[in-house]
Every structure is written in structure tokens, then in C-alpha cells.
Amino acid sequence: MLAPAVPEIFEDELQSVVDARTDTLQTLRELGPPDLVHLVKQPVKSTSTSKQIGVYHHVTGVDASSSASLAAYINTLTYSPYDKSQKVISGLYCCYNAFSRLDMRVTVQIPGTVESYCIDERGDKRVASDELWLETYLCSVLRAYSYADDGSGDTIKRIVGVRRFNPITSTEAEHRFLDAAERLFFNGWQLGSDPEIQVPNLVSNHLATGLLQYVHTTGRYASGINLFEKLRTRDPEISSLLARVYVSADEEVKAVQLLHEAIQDLPMDYSLLDCQAEFLRSKGRGDLALEIAKRSVVSAPSEFGTWARLAEIYVSLERWDLALLTLNSCPMFTYQDKDAPRLPEPVRVSLPVLSETICDEIDDAGAVGEVEMVHPTLRKLHAAGFKGTFLKAYILLTEIAKKIGWDHLLRVRSQVFVMEEEYRHERHVSTSQPANSRNASTTALRGTPTPQVNGHDEGEESNDERKSTGDGGNATDAAAAADQSLEVPGHTVASEVVKAGSDEPDPSQSNYTQFQNKRLCERWLDNLFMVLYEDLRVYTIWRTEMAQYRQQQLQYKKSAEEWEILGELAERLHHFDEAVEAYQACLGIRFSPKAMRGVLKLYERGGDVRLILGALIRLVTWQYRWYSEFSPSLLFTIRKLIEEEGAVKVRSIVQATSLPQHVLDLTHHYAALCAAFRSSGSDG
């Protein structure tokens, strides 16, 4: 495969980035940051140390099984076609071992010696053993998948100058990876877990997730089944992972038999119960999944996933009130992001471009500075920033809103939760909250300006919001139409308000029994309703404006960044056709990987092979442009296409595309990977 170009970030002080990495070792929580490669350069004709400079970049996917393999990577960097006036005199490779909480380091003197050692959290030097290298290798592979981009470019843009390689490019490399995973599997809980998991365990951790992702991406189901079969003999809990692989491999009968046998032995294992409930729901049997999901909740009441699964099943059964009550019961966790490098400000950054990745169609240079052209209302949509449990809860809420409509959702909400006005009436509160209060759970909003989700005052911004996303009379009319069609959600009562009041019920209220049976809405869910209202309001204004402009045969103008945001908004609200319309409008102005990824999703739903491959070619090329030769999401899409259409047809369509040959060759590399793994369809 063609290696991506080498980005260079220049230090202000020599070795400052290495010292910064050492200082942050004790703050790392999970898999650790991408590997750091630090080079010391000096002028070719100079021997003076005063003219030495330090450059660095980050990398994932390099073979970290020994000091020799890391030294070999540094040796590939000694020659740079972009800077012939400088020479590399030494290099340092830093790779984090998340099992033992050590930073494995290899120093290479050019020409000269290779030294390997490790640094602990206190900054002390220790000896690197074979066991530590095995752990480091496994962590390196898992990081390559964890820090890989999904094609949208979001991960690539977060950390500048990261080279991303595929850690497993052959069946031999796969055997080594799975062997290491088997030997260290029962220590996997030490690596942490996805943000939706409160307590990492044997089957819910980064190692188990990484193994499932690898099998799913490459289609190497037989290898995954073989591994989990061996591990299951040591602990029956692993049956849930094996069952998931069976389902992915279309071996559903074996999966059902396995789940039946395993649940006989472990009747209250929540991973097994959740797997069974998910399978039944996917088959449209929510009625059968319901009791199983309830048992799963009883088994693990502090886990978000079990409650979320139960809420999903209630949604599939159209029991909206119970879905909302279950969602309200979900334990929510503060989102813990991946470990990212915290580095000093560089002097300058060099981001070279390989000639093989140059393509006018994927030039997104126009995106720089475009943020200023985005309307404030679009910039302030809070839902775009949701992650972890809050993102999954919001997805569930939007699914309900899509199925029953906003007005019906508000009615269901008022039926199951105590509303602020109702509480005041029941308690005979003589004085209400102050009119200018912005407390998210105690302010009655009907007929008042809509506050931000966290209760910030927006008096000076209300006029901007009325203008919304357009200009002139059309924008005002659209905003008015949106306000008329969408009822502003009144707030529920926060539990702290109830606790602050009298605990004695008022016997004079004849309907108190009905009131007493209602629940208190959690503040975070109350906020989600406000965020959903704002999403729906902006969406309604946009669609109304577009209809008015079309009726008047006028062009509806937005910046590329605004179209991208509107596409994300429509996608969040499950309006996929409108999302694609916005993404295509963005692509009509400039290339955007996020917009192209959104369009690709629609093409996949429609099954148009030529359109899918056209989008894939551009996304793969953009990834290479930004130093990533490996995206599991794009590899999976190409593998599924080859599986359904055959490798010959896929290669022929790619080759027939009217793009430069060097661009097409990058996609051919992905197809060659499928052939190396002997994926289904790759032989014809």
C-alpha cells in the first residue's frame, strides 16, 4: 500500500513535546493517546548542536510488538523528499501500554545504537520485558481501531498530523493479533470501556469491543468464532460475545441455541439477556423481547445499556408512555473522551501533500474561515455536541418524535410527568417563580421567549433567532409559521423543588390520585425536550423558507458550512431525504467529507453501486490526503459491496470512473485488502 505523507510539527524548545507526554502519563485513563514520533534534525553540513531542531507527529497502526519494529519505522523517516537541507540524527518512538500504565520508548541514534526502555507514571525509567511488549502490541492495534476515522473527517480534524496505518493487513498478522488477545483477554477490563458502560467487565471493555469491531470490519467470522469458542471454555460469560459473532456471520440458529444454553447456566447475566433481547427486537418480536429486557434491567440496574434497550423495545411496541418513563430512569454518565495528547504550542506545522492524493474534487481548503459565515442560530444547536449516554438518549427521543409527532409527544409527556403548573395547582403555592428565572426545570415557558438548554439568558439574541436561517420577509414568515406549528414545551417539576416543598398532600384536591401516580422528570430529560424543540423549530423554519423561495422561483442561498449543519440536523431528526438534499447542496459549493459520508449513507440505503463507489473513491482519497490509509468504516463498506456484487464488478466500476488513475489506485488498495483476507466475493 502507498504510505501517506509525513506531517511535521516543529517544537519551540527541543524535547518539550516528549516532556509534556511524560507529564501527562499519570492523567491517562484508558487506551492512551496515539503513538508519538519525535525526530531531531540538524543542517546537513553542520555538526553544531545549537542548530538542532525537534519535529514530531503522531501515528497509529505501526507494529509495536518489539523495539526492532519501532526502530524500523523511525528509519523510514530518515529521508524526506520535502526537506533535503536537514538530516535526521536521532529519533524517539513512544507507545503507551495501557495494561501496565507504562510508556514504551525506543531511541534510535542515526547512525548508531537502538535503546528500548519504558517510563512509568512517575517518570522513572524501567526495563522493557517481552511481556510488556506483548501488551503494548495489543494496545497499539486497539488504538488503531479506536482512533480511526469513520469517513466523516471528525476524528482526523481533532488531532493535527496523525498518520493512520492498518495494523492487520494479512492473515499472518491476524493470527498474531488474536493470539495476543487470547493471552490477555481476561485482563481486558483494565483498559476501560465505551462511555456508555459504567463498570468495565469481562465482556464490556475496549478489548472485547475492538475484537468485535475487527471481526465486523473484515468479515473474518470464522477466526472470531474460533477465538471466543476457546475463551468460552474458560468462562461461560463470553457466550454473549460468541453469540454476537454468530449473528453477524448469519449463523442465527447457532446463536439462538448458544444463548438458550448459556442462559440456563447464567440466568441473570445481563450481557446474555441484552444480546437475546436485541436479537428478538431485530426480528420484530418486541413482545418476546420485553420480559427478557426487564430481567436484564433487574440484573444490571446501574447500566445505561439495559435501560436503553428496554426503552427501544417499548418504542417498537408503540407504548410511548412506558418508553418515556424508562428513558427517564436511565442512569446517565458524564462523557469521558478518548485520551488525547496535550502538547505545547508548536512554532509551525508542515502538512505536505502526496502527488498521488491530489484531486481537485476533494479540495476542501475553502472550509477555512467559513465558521464566520454560519448563522448564530445554527451554531447554537446543542444536540450537535451530544456524546455518550446523552447522545443515545436523544436518538431515542427523536425516534419517538418522528413516529408520533411533536404534539402527541408533549401530550404523552404531560400524562406521565408532573408538570410545573400542575404541581403549583396541587400544592396551592401562593407565589410562583420569578418571571425572569431561567431555571431549566422550574420555569413555565408557554408564551415566553425560549431559553437555552442550560438556562442562559438570550434577550439580546432573540431577534437573531427570529431571523433564523434566512433573510428578509421570508425568514420572518417562516419563523412565525414554525412558532405556530410547534408548541413550546412547558417544563416539568424538578425533584429538588418537590423536596423543598411541603410533604403533606392537600386532601381538598379530588384528582390527587392521578397526580400522585405521575413521576418527576429528570432534569437532563427535561433539557433534552428543550433541545429537541429547538432542533424542530430550526428545521421547520428551514423547510418553510425553502418552500417559499421555490414558490417565488428564487435561489435559496447558504454557505457550505450551513448546509452541512442543516444536513446533520435533518439526519438527527430522521428526515433522511432532506438531509441528503442539504449535503448535496454543500458538496455543490465545496467538498466536505462529512457531507459526502452523509450522502453515502443514502446511497447505501438505495443500493446504487456506482454512486456508492463514486462517494467511496472521494472519501478514501481525502483520507489519504490527511495521512490516513485506514478507515474501518470505509473498508467495511467496500467489503460488503464486494460480497454482494463481486470483486471483478467493483474493480471494473472503479476503473471506469473518470478520475485520475493515481486516485483510483487508492481505492484498489482497499479492495486488495479484502482479497488478502479472502473475503466473500473477492475471488470473482
N, C-alpha and C positions, 0 to 999 in steps of 0.2 A: 504494500500500500504506500501511496505517496505520503511522506511525513509533512505535517503542517509546518509553516514558517516558525521562526523562533522570536517571540517578542522579547524586548529588553527594557527593563525598568532600571533607571540609574539612581544609585544611592546618593544622598547628600554627604554622609560620612561612611567610610569603609567599614564593613561588617555590622552596620547599625541594624539592618534587617534581620540578621542572624541573632543579634542580642535581643531584638524585640520578640522574635519567635521563642527564644529561651524564656523570656519573662512571662509569656502568656501560657506556658505549658501547664501551670497549676490551675488555670481557669478553664481548660478544655473539659468537656463533659462527655462527649460521645466518640464518634469515629475520628475526630480531629480534622484539621484543615488539609487542603491539598498539599502535596509534597512541594518543598521549596528547593530550588536550584540556584545557588549563588556562585558567580564567577568573578575572579579578579583578573582584570586586564591591564596591560600597560603598552605604550607605544612599541612598535616592532623594533625600532633601532635604539631603544633606550633601556638601560638597566637600573635606572633610578627608581626607588620605591616611592618617592614623593609624587610620581606621576601615575601611580596606580589608581584605578577606578573600580568600583564594585557595581555589577549589574546582576539582576536576578529575574526569574519568572517562576510561575507555579506550574505543576504538571500532575496529571493523574493517569493511571493505567500502565505505568512503567513497571516491569518485572522487578519486584523488591524481595526476591527470595534469597539473595545473597549480596555481599558487598561488591562482588565482581560484576553483577548485572547493573548495579547503580553506577559503578565506575565506568562501565561501558557506555552508559547513557551520557555521562559527562564528556567522554572522549568524542562523542558525535558532535559536540558543540564547539570543539576547538577551532574549526574553520567556519568563518562567516562570510558569505558572498556579499554582504551589505557593508562590512567594515573591515577592510584589508589593511588599515593603518594600525590596528590594535591586535595584540595576540593574547591568548588566554594563558596565564601562568599557574593558576590553581582553580579548583572547583570544589564545592561542597554540596552534597545532596542530603536533605533532611526528610525523613519519612516517619510519620507518627505511628507508634504501636499502641493501639487503644486498649489491648488486653492488659499489658503491663504498665501502661501510662508512662511510656518512655519515648524519647525522640531518637530514632536510629539515624546515625550520621556516618557518611563516608566522605573523607577528604582525599582529593587527588592532586598531587603536585605534578605539573607538566613542564618538562619531563621529570620523572621521579617516582615517588612511592605512593601507595594507597594505604590509608589508615581507616579502620572502621571502629566505631565505639557508640555508646548511647549516653544520652543526657536525661537525668531524672527530673522530677518536678522542682527539686531544689537547685537545679543547675549543676549537679555533681556528675562527674564522668564515671561510666561503668563499662564493664566488658560486655561485648555483644556475643551471645551464645547462639547455637543452631536453633534452639527452641524459640528464642526471641525473634530470629529471622523468619521462622515459620509463621509466627503470629503477625509479624509485620507484613509478610506477603499476603496473608488473608485480608488484613485490614486494607491493604492497597487495592485489592480487587474490589472490595465492597465500596471503598471511596469512589472508585472509577464509575460505578453504577450510581452511587448516591449523588455525586456532583455532576453527573451527565446532564446535558440539556435535553428537553423534550421536543426540541424543534422550534419552540416559540422565541428562543433567544433570551428569555428572562434570566436563566442561570448564567449564561455567558456574560451578560451585561453586569452582573452583580460583582464579579471579581475580574479586574482587568489583567490580561496577559496570562491566561491559563491554557496550557496545551493539554488536550484530552485525547488519550490513546485508548484503543480497545485492549483490555487486559487479557482477553482469551480469544485468540484468532485461529486455534486449531484444536483437534480432539486431544492431542497430547497435553496442551495447556489446560484443557478442561479436566483431564484426569488428575493433574497436579492440584488444581483448584478444589475439586471435590474431595480429594484425599485429605487436603489440609482442613477443609470444612468438617469432614467426618471426625478427624482427630481432635478438633477444638469445639465441636458443636455444643457440648454441654457446658462450655464457658461463655456461650454467646450472649447470655443475659448481661454480662459485664459491659457489653458495647452500647447499652441503651436501646431505645426503641423509637418507633414513629411517635410524633407528638400527640396522637390520639390515644396512646397507651399510657396508663398511669404508672403501672409497675411492670417493668420488663420481666419476662419469664422464659421458660424453655422454648416455647413456640412463638412468642411475640417479642422479637428483638431484631436488631439490624442484620444479624447473620441469617436468621430464618427468612426475613424479608428479602435480603439480597439473593439467597438461593432460589426462592420462588420467582423473583424478577428475572434471574438468569435463565431459568427453565422456560419461562413465559416468552422471553425475548427471542431465544434461539430455537425454541421448539424441540429441545433435547429432553423430551419427556422420559424416555427410557432411562437416561442417566439419572434424572431426578427421582424416578420411582425406585431405581436400584439403591440409591443413597438412603432414601427415607425408609425403605424396607429394612435395610441393615440397622439403621438407628432405632427403628420401632421395636426391634427385639430387645433393646436395652431399656426403652421407656415407652409404654403404650400411648402416652400423651402425644407423641409425634404422629399418631394416626391422622390427626386433623390436617397436618401438612401434606401427608401422603394422599389423603382424600382430595385435597385441592388440586394436586398434580393430576390425579386420575380424571377429575372433571375437566381440566384444561386439555388433557390428552384425548377427550371424547371416550373415556372408559367409564361411563357413568354407572353401569351395572356394578362394576368392581368397587366404585366409590360408595355406592349405597350399601353394598354388603359389608365393606370395611367399617363404615360409620355405625351400622347396626351392631356389629360385633364389638366395636370399641366402646360404644355407649353402654353395652351390657356390663362391661368391666368398670367403666368410669361414668356412671350415670349423671354426675354433676360437673363434668369437665366443660367449662364454658366455651372453650375453643371448638370442641367437637359439636356441641349443641348449636353454636353460631354457624358453623360450616353446614350443618344439616338444615337449619332454618333458611340460610341463604340459598341453598340448592332448591328447596321446595318453593321459595318465593320466585326464583328464576323460572320455575316451571309453571307459574301461575296458580300454585296451590297455597295461597296465603292462609287458608283455613287450617291446613295441616301444620303450617309453619308457626302459627300463633302460639300454641301451647308450648312448643319447643323453645321459642324465643322468650317466653315468660320464665321458663326454667333457667334459661341462660342468664337472665337478669337476676334471678334469685341467687344463682351460683356466683355471679360477679357483679354485685350492685354498684361497686365503685368505678367500674369501667365504662367509658363513654360508648364504646362499640356495641355492647349488648343492648343498651337503651336505644341507641340509634337504629339498630336492626329491628327492634320491636316497633319503633315509630314507622319505619319503612313498611312493615307488614300491615300496620293499621291503615297507612295511606293506600296500599294496594287493595285493602278490603273496603276502602271508602268510609272508614269510621273516623271522621275528621276530628271529632271531639276527643277521642282517646288518643289520636295521633298527636294533637296539641298538648294534652296532659302528659303524655310520655316524653315528648320533646322537652317540656318544662322540667322534667325530672332528670334529664341528662346531666351527669357531673361534667362541668366544664373546666378545662385546664388552660393555664397560661401557655401560650405558644413558645416553645423553645426552638429557636432556629438552629440550623447546622453550624458547626464550628467553622468560623471564617477567620482568615488571617487579619490581625490588626497590626498594620505596618506604618512606619514613619512616612511623611510626605516625600515623594521622590523629586529629584531635580528635574528629570524629564523622562518621557516614555516614548519608546520606539516600537511601532506596530507595523512591521513590514508585511507586504502582500506578495504571496507566491504568484508567479505569472500564470500558473495552472488554475488559479482560483479567480482570475479576473473575468468578470462578466458584467456588462453594462446593466443587465436586467436586475441584478441583485444589489445594486449600489444604493445603500440607504444613508449616504452621507448627509442628505437633506434633513435627516431627523435631528441633527444637532441644532440646538437653539429653538426648536419648534414648540417647546413647552409653553413659551410666552404667548403662543397663538391659540392656546386652549382656553375655552370659556371657563370662568371660575366655577360655575355650577358643575361642569363635568369633572373638574379637578377634585371636587369635594365629595365625590360619591364614595362613601365609606366602604361599601361592600367589596370594592376592588382590592382592598387591603386585608380582607379576612383570610385567616390561615388556620390550620389545625381543626380543633373541635368546632370553633365558631363558623368556619367555612362549611363544614359538613352539616351543621345545624341549619345554616342559611339555605343550603341547597335543598334540604327537606322542606323548609318553609316555602321556598319558591315553587317547589313541585306541587304543594297543596294549593297555592295561589293560582297556579296555571290551570289546575284541574277544576277548581270550583269558583274561581273569580275572587276579586278583592272584597267586594261587598259581602259575599257569603262567608268569606274567611273572617271578616270582622264580626259577623253575627255569631259564628261558632266561638270566637274568642270571648265575646261578651257572655255567652252561655256557660262557659267553663271557668272563667276567671272573674274575680271580684274587680269591678270597675271603680274608678275613683269617685264618680258621682254617686254610684250605688252605695259605696261604703259610707260616704258623708250622710246620705239619706238615712241609712240604717242606724248610724250612731248618733244621729241628731247633733252633728257638730255645728256649733253656732257660728263659728268663724272659719272661712275657707282659707286655703293657701294664698299668700300674697300674689297679686296679679302678675308681678314681674319675676316670679320664681321660675327657675329653669331646671328644677329637679326632675330628672327623666321619668320618675315613677309617681310623682305627685302632682304634676301639672295637668289640668284639663286643657286639651288643645283645641277642642272644637271651636272654630271661629276665631282662633288666634294664629299669629304667624308661626310657621313650623320651625321648631328649634332643631339644632344639630343633635346627633345621636347622643353626645355626651353633655348636652345641655348648654352649649356655648351660645352667648347672645349674638344674634345675627341682624340686629336692627339696621346697621349700615349696609348689609348685604342683600336685604330683601328685594330691593329694586333690581339688582343684577339677576336675581333668581327669576323675577317676573319676566325679564328679557329672555331668560333661558338660553337656548342654543341657537337662536336665530336673530334677526334684526327687523326693525320696522313693525308695522301693524300686524303682520302675520304672526310674529313672535308673541305679541300681547294677546291676540285672539287665541293662539294655541295654548298659552298658559292659562287663560281663563277657562277654556274648554277642558283642560286637564283638571283644574280645580273643581269644576262642576261634576266631572265624571268620576273622580276619585274622592271618596270620603276620607277626611283626615282622621287617623286612628286616635281615639281617646286613650289616655293612659290608664293602666291598671294600678292597683294599690301595692306599694312595696311592703314587704313583711315587716320592715323596721317601723313603718307608720302604724301598722296594726298593733305591734308590740308596745308602741309608745302610748296608745290609747287605753281606754278602759276595757278590761276583760269581761265585764258584766254585760250580757246580752240585754237588749231592750224588749221586754215582753209585749209591748204595745204593737210591735210590727207583726202583722199576721202572716206575711210571706217570709219570715226569717228562716224557716226551714230550708227553703230553696236557696237563700243567700248563704246559709251555713254550710251547704253542701258544695259550694264553689271553692276553688283553690286560689291561692295567691300566686300571681305570675312572677317568675324570677325576673330580676331587673335586666339581665342580659337578653332574655327573650323579648321583653318589652322594647329594648333598644333595637332588636332585630326587626320588629314590626315597623319601627320608625325608619330604619334603613331601607326596608322593602318598599315602604310608601314613597320614599324619595326616589328610589330606582324606578318605580312605576310612574311617578309623576314626570320625571325627565324623559322616560321612554314615550309616554303618551304625548308630551309636547313635541318631541322629535317627529313622531309619526303623523301628528296633526299638521305640523308645519310642512312636512314633505307632501302631504296630500294637497294642501293649499297651494303650494308652489307648482305642483303638477297641473292643478286645475287652471292656474293662470299661465301655464306654459313658461314658467321661469326656471332658471337653473338654481338648484339648492346647493350652496357652497359651504364647504367645511375644510379645515386643514386636515392633513393626513392623520395627525395625532388625534384629532377629534373623531374622525371616522373610526379609528382603531378603538377608542374608548366606547363609542356607541356600539360597535360590534361586540365588545366584551359585555356591555350592558344587556344587549338583546340575548346574547348567549346565556348569561346568568338567569335571565327570566324565561329561558327555554323557547324563545322565538328564533328558531334556527334560520329560517329563510331570511328574516330581516337582518340577522347577524351577518350572514354571507353577503347580503346587499351592501352593508356598511364596510365589511372587509374588502370587498371588490372595489368600492369607491376609494378606499385608502390605497390599494395597490395601483389604482389608476393614476395616483399622484406620485407615489414613490414606493419602492419595495419596503415591505415590513415583514419580518419573519413571523411575528405574532398574527398578523392578518392572513399570511399565507397558510399558517398552521390551522387557523380557523376555517379557511376555505377548504383545506384538505379534509377536515372532518366531514364537511358536507359531501365532498366528492366520494368519500368512503361510504357514506350512507347510500349514495346513489349508485355506487359500483361502476363508475365510468373509469376504465383502466387508463385511458390516455390522459385524462385530466388529473388523475391521482399521480401518475408518473411525472407529468409536467410540473406539478407542485413539489414532488419529492426531489426532482433534479435541482430545482432552485434552492430548496431548503438545505440539501446536502452541500451544495456549493457554498452557500452562505456560512454554514457551519465550518467548512474548511477554511474559508476566508478568515474566520476568527479562531483558528488554531484548534478546531475540534474535528477529529477524524471519526468520532464515535458518538452516536446518539442512539441509545437502546430503543427509543420510541420510533425513530425512522427505520432502524433495522427491522423492527417487528413488522412495520407496515410493508416493507419490501418483501419480507419473508412470507407474509400472508398472501401477497399478490402472486408470488412465485408458486405458492402452494395451490392457489385457485386457478391460475392461468398458465403455469408452466414457465420455466426459465427462458426457453427459446423465444416465446412470445414477448415476455417482458424485456429481454435484451434487444429484440428487434424494434419494439416501440421506442425504447430509449435511444437507440441508434438512429431512428428515423426523425428524431426531434431536431429542429433547426437551430441548434445551439452549437458553440464551438466544441470540437472533439475533446479537448482537454477538460472541459466541463462535464461532458458525458462520461468520461473515464472515471470520474469520482463516484458516480452512481454505480458504474460497473463494479467498482471495488466492493460496494455493499452486496451486490448480487454474488460476487465471488466468495464472500464470507458464507453465504447460505450454501454454496456448493461445497465449501470446505467442511461444513457441519453436516453435509449430506441431508439437508432439509427436504421435506416432501416437495416434489415438483421440480427440484433443481437438476434432475437428470433429463428433463425433456420439456 
